[in-house]
Amino acid sequence: MKVTAGRQGKTNRSDCYFELTSARSGGIKLKVQSKVESMYGESVRNLILEMCEFFEIKNLKIYLEDYGALPFTLAARFELAVKRLYSEIQKEYLPPFNPNSKYKTSKERFRRSRLYLPGNQPKLFINAGLHKPDGIILDLEDSVSPQEKDAAQLLVRNALRAVDFYGAERMVRINQLPKGLEDLKYVVPHNVHVILIPKCETADDVVAVRDEVNKIKKANKIRSKIYFMPIIESAKGVINAYEIASAADEVCAVAIGLEDYTADIGAQRTNEGKESFYARSALVNAAKAAGVQAIDTVFSDVNDMEALRQSVLEAKALGFDGKGCIHPRQIKVVHEAFAPTEEEIEKAKKIVAAFEEAKAKGLGVVSLGSKMIDPPVVKRALKTLEYLKQM
């Protein structure tokens, strides 16, 4: 019996392709064609032989085409091929944690940009953090074909452990429930910060994820906080937006996905966004009422930077805190457009100064000139100045 795993072709840099053929005798026969043979050929062979020993495989024919794959990719691709060949094998071969990946997050963290990366394309993982997105989403859902779902699970698991994302929040979009609950065992124990719940329509979806996450955390003795970002993508989800946003303490933000939403209501999606104005406004209102962030949809035209800028400015005006990105070149534009203007900065400084003066005098009321300043206004001003530190 023969199985395959991985990607072939010269364009598949930083990836690899395996063919495994079962054998009853003859030991391990390993043939490798590698573009990095002179430098890493011995290390590649040692890794594969070590994994054969780990999985207790005595006889196997292995053919590998290596296009410069890093160890976490080689290990994930080989483990997948092994498990496709031997369905009874349940053990996981886990790469060590990269010390540069062991950082925490917080519920209030800035989430201006989140960069989507297909979970079965490891070549995109390696340098993604260099583009400085606030968050990186390793996607197990729409960007991964059905026949590659099992590959993406192992690649994402290994990437969470091994890849340095340079301080970006580490996010994973699981599959639509109930399948997404199966994804969690590949995610929760391996250093994830935020789990995105796609096509979320009710609070029950969030509760189901929370319960499964807590079960896995307990089994693996994980104490770090893992947050949730439900994605609302249907008319029903919009109607239930507040219940979704307030379904669990772990919800840090609620996002909207307009491709599925506009299809659900039978409208064409446009850059102007008139067809989604109600849904976006309703989501912002629900998120703010629940005390969490509101995250806008992705902008699909990666070549039109000015249209992207206008879309972000509109999102900011509506009350959104962030926007999705599908290409690294969008990140800078998103950050610049969400940044406070000079007028906003000066106004925030005056409000905070008045607040500090009132506090120093023991006054319970804050005023700027003849105008009273409410606590939410002070909070917004403080957030504006905090934003400057992130720029």
C-alpha positions, 0 to 999 in steps of 0.5 A: 500500500502507498500513501502520499503527503505534502506538496510537489513542485519547484514553487513549493519552497519551504515544503516537502513531499512524501511517498510511503510504501508499506513493507513486511521486511527489509527495514527502513529504506529511505530515498531523499531528493533535497535542494538543501542536501549539502547542508541539511541532508544528514539532519533530514535523514536523521529526523525521519529515522528518529520518527520511524523509531518513535512510531515503532515502524520497522519496515517501510519504503520512504521517498522524500522530495525536500524543497527546503522544508524546516523541521516542523514541516518535515515532521508534520508531513511525515507524521501525516503520511504515517497516520494515513498508512497506519490508521491505528497509530495515535501517538503525536511527534511534537517538536520542542517549543520555540522559546521565542514563541512563549509569550502571553496576550491579554483580553484588551490587546490591540487587534487592529490587524489580523493576517490570515494564513492557509493552514496547509501552506507552511511556507507562509508561516515562517516570515509572517511575523516580520510584517508586524500584524497584531495577530496571525491567523493559522486557518483550518477552515475555508482556505483549506480544501477538504482533502487537506484538513488533516494535513493542516491540523498537524502543520498548525499544531507544529507551527504553534510550537516551533515558529517565531511569530515575532510577538504577533498574537497567535490565532487559529480559525477552527472549522465550523462546528461540530467539526471544529471541536475536533480541531481543538485538540491540535490547537489548545495544548500548543501555545494558542492565544485566540481561537476564532469560531467561524459561522457562529450563530448562537451563544451555544456555539461559544459555550460548546467551544469553551467547554471543550477547551476547558476539558483539554486544558484540564487534561493537559494542565494548561493554565494560560488564558485562551480567548475566543473570537466568534465570527458572525457570518449570517443573518441569524448570527447578527440577530444573536450578536449580543448573546454571542458576544456575552456568552463567555468571559473568554470572548475578547472580540466579535468579528463579522464575515461579509462574504457569507453574510451577503450570500445569506441575505441574497445581496451582492457585496460591494466596496460601498457596503450599503448592503451590510451597513445594518449588520456591521452597525449591529455587531459593533453595538452588540460588541460594545454592549458586551464589553469586547472588541468589534472586528471588521471583515477582510478587504478582498482587493489586495491591489487597491490600497486607497479603497482599503484605506477608505474601508478602514476609515469607515470601519473606524467611524462605525466603531470597529477596533480592527480589520482582517487582512489577506495579504501582508501589504494590507497591514501597514495601511490598516494600522495607519488608517486606524491610528488617531489623527492629530486632532484626536491626539490633542483632544485626548491629551487635554481630556487626560490632563483635565482628568489627572488634575481633577484626580489630584484635587480629589474632585469627583467631576472632570471638566474641560473648560465649561464642558463636563467630561463623562467617564467613557470619554476619559476612557476613550482618550486614555485609549487614544494615548495608549494607541500611540505607544503601539505605533 
